[in-house]
Amino acid sequence: MIVRAKTFENWMKANFTRQDLKDMVTHGVSSGFCGLIYYTETAKLYDKFSNEIWDALYEDAQESGYDSILKFIAEFLNTDNVADDGQFKNLLVWYMAERTAQAILGEDD
């Protein structure tokens, strides 16, 4: 997979329909979406957009009253199945995908 988009939002807009975005928000990315299924895919997205992902995590942690991004991740995201770097990257990309899907849909309303 080659990621040419300059931002995660642009990647989402280029790869998913409005219905896909609604499904991500309603059912979660874990229900399976092309480009967000395999660790090899999500690792490439993480590597490309890691700064953007961490900026979003920081913003959400601050807005939720957490003094630490890692506390926010541990308490807000489902970290039960994270045992290695690939799974951690996957978790953060799924978080970003769901967050971005919600933001795109909010822009349209």
C-alpha positions as CSV (number, residue, x, y, z in Angstrom):
1,M,0.0,0.0,0.0
2,I,1.3,3.4,-1.0
3,V,0.0,6.4,1.0
4,R,0.1,9.5,-1.1
5,A,-2.2,11.8,0.9
6,K,-0.6,14.6,2.9
7,T,-3.0,14.3,5.8
8,F,-4.9,11.4,7.5
9,E,-8.2,13.2,6.7
10,N,-7.3,13.4,3.0
11,W,-6.4,9.7,3.0
12,M,-9.8,8.9,4.6
13,K,-11.7,11.1,2.1
14,A,-9.9,9.4,-0.8
15,N,-10.5,5.9,0.4
16,F,-13.9,5.7,2.0
17,T,-17.5,6.6,1.1
18,R,-19.8,8.6,3.3
19,Q,-21.5,5.3,4.2
20,D,-18.2,3.8,5.2
21,L,-17.5,6.7,7.5
22,K,-20.9,6.4,9.1
23,D,-20.3,2.6,9.6
24,M,-16.9,3.4,11.2
25,V,-18.5,5.8,13.7
26,T,-21.5,3.5,14.4
27,H,-19.7,0.1,14.5
28,G,-16.0,0.9,14.9
29,V,-13.1,0.4,12.6
30,S,-12.6,-3.1,14.1
31,S,-15.6,-4.3,12.0
32,G,-13.2,-4.3,9.0
33,F,-12.5,-1.7,6.3
34,C,-10.1,-2.1,3.4
35,G,-6.8,-0.5,4.2
36,L,-7.4,-0.8,7.9
37,I,-7.4,-4.5,8.4
38,Y,-3.9,-5.9,8.4
39,Y,-1.1,-4.7,10.7
40,T,1.1,-4.1,7.6
41,E,-1.5,-1.6,6.4
42,T,-2.0,0.2,9.7
43,A,1.7,0.3,10.4
44,K,2.3,2.1,7.1
45,L,-0.4,4.6,8.0
46,Y,1.0,5.1,11.5
47,D,4.5,5.6,10.1
48,K,3.2,8.2,7.6
49,F,0.8,10.1,10.0
50,S,2.3,9.5,13.5
51,N,2.8,13.1,14.3
52,E,-0.8,13.9,13.3
53,I,-2.0,10.9,15.4
54,W,-0.1,12.0,18.5
55,D,-1.3,15.6,18.1
56,A,-4.9,14.3,18.0
57,L,-4.2,12.1,21.1
58,Y,-2.8,15.1,22.9
59,E,-5.8,17.3,22.0
60,D,-8.3,14.6,23.1
61,A,-6.4,13.8,26.3
62,Q,-6.4,17.5,27.2
63,E,-10.1,17.9,26.4
64,S,-10.9,14.9,28.5
65,G,-9.0,16.1,31.5
66,Y,-6.0,13.7,31.3
67,D,-2.6,15.0,32.3
68,S,-0.9,12.3,30.3
69,I,-1.4,11.0,26.8
70,L,-0.5,7.5,27.9
71,K,-3.1,7.5,30.7
72,F,-5.7,8.6,28.1
73,I,-4.7,5.7,25.8
74,A,-4.7,3.2,28.7
75,E,-8.1,4.3,30.0
76,F,-9.9,5.5,26.9
77,L,-8.8,3.1,24.2
78,N,-9.1,-0.7,24.4
79,T,-5.5,-1.8,25.1
80,D,-6.4,-5.3,26.3
81,N,-5.1,-6.9,23.1
82,V,-1.9,-4.8,22.7
83,A,1.2,-7.0,23.1
84,D,3.6,-5.5,20.6
85,D,4.5,-2.5,18.5
86,G,2.4,-3.6,15.5
87,Q,-0.7,-3.9,17.7
88,F,-0.1,-0.6,19.3
89,K,0.3,1.2,16.0
90,N,-2.9,-0.6,14.8
91,L,-4.8,0.6,17.9
92,L,-3.7,4.2,17.3
93,V,-4.6,4.2,13.6
94,W,-8.0,2.8,14.4
95,Y,-8.5,5.5,17.0
96,M,-7.5,8.1,14.4
97,A,-9.8,6.6,11.7
98,E,-12.8,6.7,14.0
99,R,-12.0,10.2,15.2
100,T,-11.5,11.4,11.6
101,A,-14.6,9.8,10.3
102,Q,-16.6,11.5,13.0
103,A,-15.0,14.9,12.2
104,I,-15.6,14.5,8.4
105,L,-19.3,13.6,9.0
106,G,-19.6,16.6,11.4
107,E,-18.2,18.9,8.7
108,D,-21.0,17.7,6.3
109,D,-23.8,18.3,8.8
